[in-house]
Amino acid sequence: MSFPLILAALWAVVANVLAMTPSKDHHWRNAYMLIAIGIPIVGYVTWLHGPWLGLLVMAGGVSVLRWPVIYLGRWIKRRTLR
């Protein structure tokens, strides 16, 4: 297994452990941190393994961080339908 895939797997484990811990802000601070770390990892995987595996890793990240993605989609929809 290559280094970027190990990083992506480690990111997924950390994201799941953070999801199990209690949080007063409904895990938004953790989500921002995971997004900031996850975007370069997805880029690294895409660079070394191609777009298909990069999309697969990105889909895994989106499944973990689904609420920030839902809110982003709602924000974009509100901005474009004015």
C-alpha positions in Angstrom: 0.0 0.0 0.0 1.3 3.4 -0.9 1.9 6.3 1.5 -1.0 8.4 0.3 -3.4 5.5 0.7 -2.1 4.9 4.2 -2.7 8.6 5.0 -6.2 8.4 3.7 -6.9 5.3 5.8 -5.4 7.0 8.9 -7.6 10.1 8.1 -10.7 7.8 8.0 -9.8 6.2 11.4 -9.2 9.6 13.0 -12.5 10.9 11.6 -14.4 8.0 13.1 -12.7 8.3 16.5 -13.5 12.0 16.5 -17.1 11.2 15.7 -17.4 9.0 18.7 -16.2 11.7 21.2 -18.6 14.1 22.8 -18.6 17.7 21.4 -20.3 20.9 22.5 -20.3 22.4 19.0 -21.7 19.3 17.2 -18.3 18.4 15.8 -18.0 21.5 13.5 -14.5 22.3 14.8 -13.5 18.7 14.1 -15.1 18.9 10.6 -13.1 22.0 9.7 -9.9 20.3 10.8 -10.7 17.1 8.9 -11.5 19.1 5.7 -8.3 21.1 6.0 -6.2 17.9 6.3 -8.3 15.8 3.9 -8.2 18.0 0.9 -4.4 17.7 0.5 -4.6 14.0 1.1 -7.2 13.6 -1.7 -4.9 15.7 -4.0 -1.9 13.5 -3.1 -3.9 10.3 -3.8 -5.1 11.7 -7.1 -1.7 12.8 -8.2 -0.1 9.4 -7.6 -2.9 7.0 -8.3 -5.1 8.8 -10.8 -8.5 10.4 -10.8 -10.6 7.3 -10.3 -8.9 6.4 -7.0 -8.9 10.1 -6.0 -12.7 10.2 -6.6 -13.1 7.1 -4.5 -11.2 8.6 -1.6 -13.1 11.8 -2.0 -16.4 9.9 -1.9 -15.2 8.3 1.4 -14.5 11.7 2.8 -17.8 13.1 1.7 -19.6 10.1 3.4 -17.9 10.9 6.7 -18.4 14.7 6.4 -21.9 14.6 5.0 -23.4 17.5 6.9 -20.9 20.1 5.8 -21.5 18.9 2.2 -25.2 19.2 2.6 -24.9 22.7 4.1 -22.6 23.7 1.2 -25.1 22.4 -1.3 -27.9 24.4 0.3 -25.8 27.5 0.4 -24.9 27.2 -3.3 -28.5 26.6 -4.2 -29.6 29.7 -2.3 -26.9 31.8 -3.9 -27.7 30.6 -7.5 -31.5 30.8 -7.3 -31.8 34.4 -6.4 
